[in-house]
């Protein structure tokens, strides 16, 4: 299915940069954009120019005090001691010059994507500069200063009065977005991630179900470390279909972290490019089935910026705009340009080879644990349906 879609982009996304050796590197957005152009899948007519979010818009999800602290940090006016109160100046989230402007651009880019979809200028929109899901109301966390997903969903609720399904496939739990809507029955959050037993932020348990009126609208699948494609997709697809059918959203927002791949240096999952074809394909399918196509896709994690992120994120756009995925060899022009700069050999094909990593010894045990996790999650949905019908 070919759909009119929009690609939010500016070179200024790279201004969100903590330091040269920091794992969060927005150069991955440039690499993805150029890979798509080299593949003749992205042209000028597709681009949506982003804007900066206003302070009023940022305050939908962040305190004014915190926003002022971020501004001061970016101007060199916030001490390290004062910054710690707000999670700024830590090893994960160091201060950098112009951090408010760079961060508000990422939020504004998500708002630009939302406006394009909700005002029917496009069916779907992709903002790879966004997806910073760890930011809290008054605290930075996990490389995230402002939480563009949380601000964007608040904006959707306030301006368009719609029910929003937020789906997070980052290897890290989408904690900041979940907690922002934990008591809101009009926002359903679903995160599949590596279990917090081994990985930041340590949250995202199955029993995190929501609070007060929002109880029953928070879903988590904390899959086991070293989970592979087949198990990941089995539990994800089954749960995703059930949750969408249960909630019946007006719009779907997806966070598309690309750090569940076996090459990612910060996580312990063992997926390949296979999941990055199916994840957007399912979102595309369900958005048309339930939401008249309204789908906003964001970026997120992904720390192998050369071999993994460009291929994974390019597949989102290919599915979003043409309803299919890339196959075969990568464009030679793209490989020739970037192989000179990459510190690792670049892959030559869209897919990973079948023997890309050593066999996982606990495969059966991991699969069984994930299946039990899925059963528990599905039972919670069943119980909630019964409760809602009373």
C-alpha positions in Angstrom: 0.0 0.0 0.0 1.5 3.3 -1.1 0.7 6.2 1.2 1.4 9.9 1.2 3.9 10.2 4.0 6.1 13.0 5.4 9.7 12.9 6.5 10.7 15.4 9.2 14.3 16.5 8.8 16.8 19.2 9.3 20.6 19.1 9.5 20.3 20.9 12.8 19.3 17.6 14.5 23.0 17.1 15.0 23.1 20.1 17.3 21.8 17.7 20.0 25.2 16.4 20.9 26.7 15.9 24.4 30.3 15.2 23.5 32.3 13.5 20.8 32.6 10.2 22.6 29.0 10.0 23.8 27.0 7.0 22.5 23.9 9.2 21.6 24.9 10.5 18.2 22.3 12.1 15.9 24.7 11.6 12.9 22.6 8.4 12.5 19.7 10.5 11.2 21.9 12.0 8.5 23.2 8.5 7.6 19.6 7.2 7.3 18.4 10.1 5.3 21.3 9.8 2.8 20.7 6.0 2.6 17.1 6.6 1.7 18.1 9.2 -0.9 20.7 6.9 -2.4 18.0 4.2 -2.6 15.7 6.6 -4.5 13.1 6.3 -1.7 13.2 9.8 -0.4 12.8 13.0 -2.5 12.4 16.7 -1.7 8.6 16.5 -1.8 8.6 14.2 1.2 10.3 16.6 3.6 8.6 18.4 6.5 10.6 21.2 7.9 10.5 21.1 11.7 10.1 24.0 14.2 11.2 24.6 17.7 8.7 23.8 20.5 7.6 26.9 22.5 8.0 27.1 26.2 4.2 26.8 26.5 4.3 23.5 24.5 7.2 22.2 26.5 5.3 22.9 29.7 2.6 20.4 28.7 5.0 17.7 30.0 7.8 19.6 31.8 7.8 22.0 34.7 8.7 25.7 34.0 11.4 25.4 36.7 13.0 22.6 34.8 12.8 24.4 31.4 14.6 27.4 33.0 17.3 25.1 34.4 17.9 23.6 30.9 18.1 27.1 29.5 20.6 28.1 32.1 22.7 25.0 31.6 22.9 25.7 27.9 24.2 29.2 28.6 26.8 28.0 31.1 24.9 29.5 34.0 23.9 26.4 35.9 26.4 24.9 38.4 27.1 21.2 38.5 25.6 20.9 41.9 22.3 22.7 40.9 22.2 20.6 37.7 22.2 17.3 39.6 18.7 18.2 41.0 17.4 18.1 37.4 19.5 15.2 36.1 21.6 17.6 34.0 25.4 17.4 34.1 25.5 13.6 34.7 27.6 11.1 32.8 24.5 10.1 30.8 23.2 13.6 30.2 26.1 16.2 30.3 25.5 19.9 29.9 26.3 21.4 26.5 26.1 24.8 24.9 22.6 25.5 23.4 21.0 22.4 24.9 17.6 24.1 25.3 17.5 25.1 21.7 18.7 21.7 20.4 16.3 19.9 22.7 13.3 22.1 21.9 14.0 21.5 18.2 13.6 17.7 18.7 10.3 18.3 20.5 9.1 20.7 17.8 10.0 18.2 15.1 7.6 15.7 16.7 4.9 18.4 16.9 5.5 19.1 13.2 5.0 15.4 12.4 1.8 15.4 14.5 0.3 18.5 12.9 1.0 17.1 9.4 -0.9 13.9 10.2 -3.7 15.4 12.2 -4.4 18.1 9.7 -4.5 15.5 6.9 -1.5 16.8 4.9 0.0 13.3 5.1 -1.3 9.9 6.2 1.9 9.1 8.2 4.9 11.0 9.4 8.4 9.9 10.4 10.6 12.0 12.8 13.8 10.1 13.4 15.1 13.1 15.4 12.6 12.3 18.2 11.8 9.4 20.5 13.6 10.7 23.6 11.4 8.6 25.9 13.3 8.8 29.3 12.8 12.5 30.0 10.6 13.4 33.1 8.6 16.4 34.1 11.4 18.0 36.0 14.4 15.7 35.3 16.6 14.6 32.4 17.4 10.9 32.2 19.1 8.4 29.9 20.4 10.8 27.2 16.9 12.6 27.1 16.5 16.2 28.1 12.9 16.9 26.9 10.5 14.1 26.3 9.2 14.8 22.8 6.8 11.8 22.9 5.2 12.9 26.2 4.9 16.5 24.9 3.5 15.3 21.6 0.9 13.1 23.2 -0.2 15.9 25.6 -0.5 18.1 22.5 -2.6 15.5 20.7 -4.9 15.2 23.7 -5.2 19.0 24.1 -5.5 20.1 20.5 -7.2 17.2 18.8 -8.9 15.4 21.7 -8.0 11.9 20.5 -7.3 8.6 22.1 -3.6 7.8 21.6 -1.8 4.5 21.6 1.9 4.8 22.3 4.0 1.8 21.2 7.7 1.6 22.2 10.0 -1.1 20.7 13.2 0.4 22.1 15.3 -2.2 24.1 15.0 0.2 27.0 11.7 0.6 28.8 9.7 3.7 27.7 9.5 4.9 31.3 9.2 8.7 30.8 6.2 8.4 28.5 4.5 5.6 30.6 4.7 7.6 33.9 3.4 10.8 32.2 0.1 9.1 31.3 -0.1 6.5 34.1 -3.5 7.8 35.2 -4.9 8.8 31.8 -7.5 6.3 30.3 -7.2 8.1 27.0 -3.6 7.2 26.5 -2.5 3.6 26.3 1.2 2.8 26.5 2.8 -0.4 25.4 6.5 -1.1 25.7 8.4 -4.3 24.7 12.0 -4.1 26.1 14.8 -6.0 27.6 14.0 -6.9 31.2 15.1 -4.3 33.7 17.0 -6.9 35.7 20.0 -6.2 33.5 19.3 -2.9 31.8 18.5 0.8 32.4 16.1 2.1 33.6 15.1 -1.1 35.5 11.4 -0.5 35.2 8.7 -1.8 32.9 7.4 -4.8 34.8 4.2 -6.6 33.7 2.4 -5.5 36.8 2.9 -1.8 36.0 -0.7 -1.4 34.8 -1.7 2.2 35.4 -3.2 4.2 38.2 -6.7 5.3 39.1 -8.7 5.9 35.9 -5.6 4.9 33.9 -5.5 1.4 35.4 -5.6 -1.1 32.6 -4.0 1.2 30.0 -0.3 0.5 30.6 1.2 -2.7 29.1 4.8 -4.0 29.3 6.6 -7.0 27.9 10.0 -7.2 29.6 11.6 -9.9 27.5 14.6 -11.9 28.5 18.2 -11.0 27.6 19.4 -12.7 24.4 15.9 -12.9 23.0 16.1 -13.6 19.2 13.9 -12.7 16.3 11.3 -15.4 16.4 10.5 -15.1 20.1 10.5 -11.3 19.9 8.1 -11.2 17.0 5.8 -13.9 18.4 5.2 -12.1 21.7 5.2 -8.6 20.1 2.8 -9.2 17.3 0.3 -11.2 19.4 0.3 -8.5 22.2 0.2 -5.6 19.8 -2.9 -6.9 17.9 -4.7 -7.6 21.2 -3.9 -4.2 22.7 -5.0 -2.2 19.6 -8.2 -4.2 19.4 -8.8 -3.6 23.1 -8.0 0.1 23.1 -9.2 1.1 19.6 -7.1 4.3 19.3 -7.7 7.3 17.1 -3.9 7.7 16.4 -0.8 5.5 16.9 2.5 7.0 18.0 5.5 4.6 17.8 8.9 4.9 19.2 11.4 3.0 17.1 14.6 2.5 19.0 17.0 0.3 17.0 19.0 -1.0 19.9 17.5 -4.5 20.2 19.9 -5.6 17.4 22.7 -8.1 18.4 25.3 -5.5 17.4 24.1 -2.8 19.7 26.8 -2.1 22.3 24.5 -1.0 25.1 21.9 -3.9 25.2 21.8 -7.7 25.4 19.0 -8.7 22.9 19.8 -10.7 19.8 17.5 -9.5 17.0 18.5 -9.0 13.4 17.1 -6.8 10.7 14.1 -9.1 10.4 12.3 -7.4 13.3 12.9 -4.0 11.8 10.9 -5.0 8.8 8.0 -6.4 10.7 7.7 -3.8 13.4 6.7 -0.9 11.1 4.7 -3.2 8.8 2.4 -4.1 11.7 2.1 -0.5 12.8 1.2 0.4 9.3 -1.4 -2.3 9.0 -3.1 -1.6 12.3 -3.0 2.2 11.8 -5.1 1.7 8.6 -7.3 -0.8 10.2 -8.2 1.3 13.3 -7.0 4.9 12.8 -7.7 5.8 9.2 -3.9 5.6 8.8 -3.0 8.1 11.4 0.5 7.1 12.4 3.4 9.1 13.8 6.8 7.3 14.0 9.7 8.5 16.1 13.3 7.5 16.4 14.8 6.6 19.8 17.8 4.5 20.9 20.3 2.8 18.6 24.0 3.0 19.3 25.6 1.2 16.4 25.1 4.1 14.1 26.9 2.7 11.2 25.8 -0.9 10.7 22.4 -1.0 12.3 20.5 2.2 12.7 20.5 3.5 9.1 19.2 0.1 7.8 16.6 -0.3 10.6 15.2 3.2 10.3 15.2 3.3 6.5 12.9 0.3 6.6 10.3 2.4 8.6 10.2 4.9 5.8 10.0 2.3 3.1 7.1 0.6 4.8 5.4 3.9 5.7 5.6 5.3 2.2 5.4 2.3 -0.1 4.1 -0.6 2.1 7.1 -2.8 1.5 10.7 -3.2 2.7 14.1 -3.0 1.1 15.8 -6.1 0.0 19.2 -7.0 -1.6 22.4 -5.0 -1.6 22.8 -1.5 -0.2 23.4 1.4 -2.6 27.0 1.4 -3.7 27.2 5.2 -3.7 26.2 5.3 0.0 28.7 2.6 0.9 31.5 4.3 -1.0 30.9 7.6 0.7 30.6 6.4 4.3 33.0 3.4 4.4 35.8 6.0 4.6 34.4 7.4 7.9 33.0 4.3 9.5 35.2 2.7 12.2 33.8 -0.7 11.4 33.2 -2.5 8.0 29.8 -1.5 6.7 27.2 -4.2 5.8 26.6 -4.6 2.1 23.1 -5.9 2.3 19.8 -4.8 3.9 19.5 -8.2 5.6 21.9 -9.8 8.1 23.4 -13.2 7.2 21.8 -16.2 8.9 25.0 -17.0 10.8 25.6 -13.4 11.9 26.1 -14.4 15.6 27.0 -17.4 17.6 24.1 -19.7 18.6 22.4 -18.8 21.9 22.7 -21.7 24.4 19.5 -20.8 26.4 17.3 -20.4 23.4 14.5 -22.8 24.5 14.5 -21.5 28.1 14.4 -17.8 26.9 11.5 -18.6 24.4 9.5 -20.3 27.1 10.0 -17.5 29.6 8.8 -15.0 27.0 5.8 -17.1 26.2 4.8 -17.2 29.8 5.2 -13.4 29.9 2.9 -13.1 26.9 0.3 -15.3 28.6 0.3 -13.2 31.7 -0.1 -10.0 29.6 -2.9 -11.4 27.6 -4.7 -12.5 30.7 -4.5 -9.0 32.1 -6.2 -7.7 28.9 -8.9 -10.3 29.2 -9.5 -9.4 32.9 -9.6 -5.7 32.0 -12.2 -6.3 29.3 -14.4 -8.2 31.8 -14.0 -5.4 34.4 -14.8 -2.7 31.8 -18.0 -4.6 30.8 -19.4 -4.6 34.4 
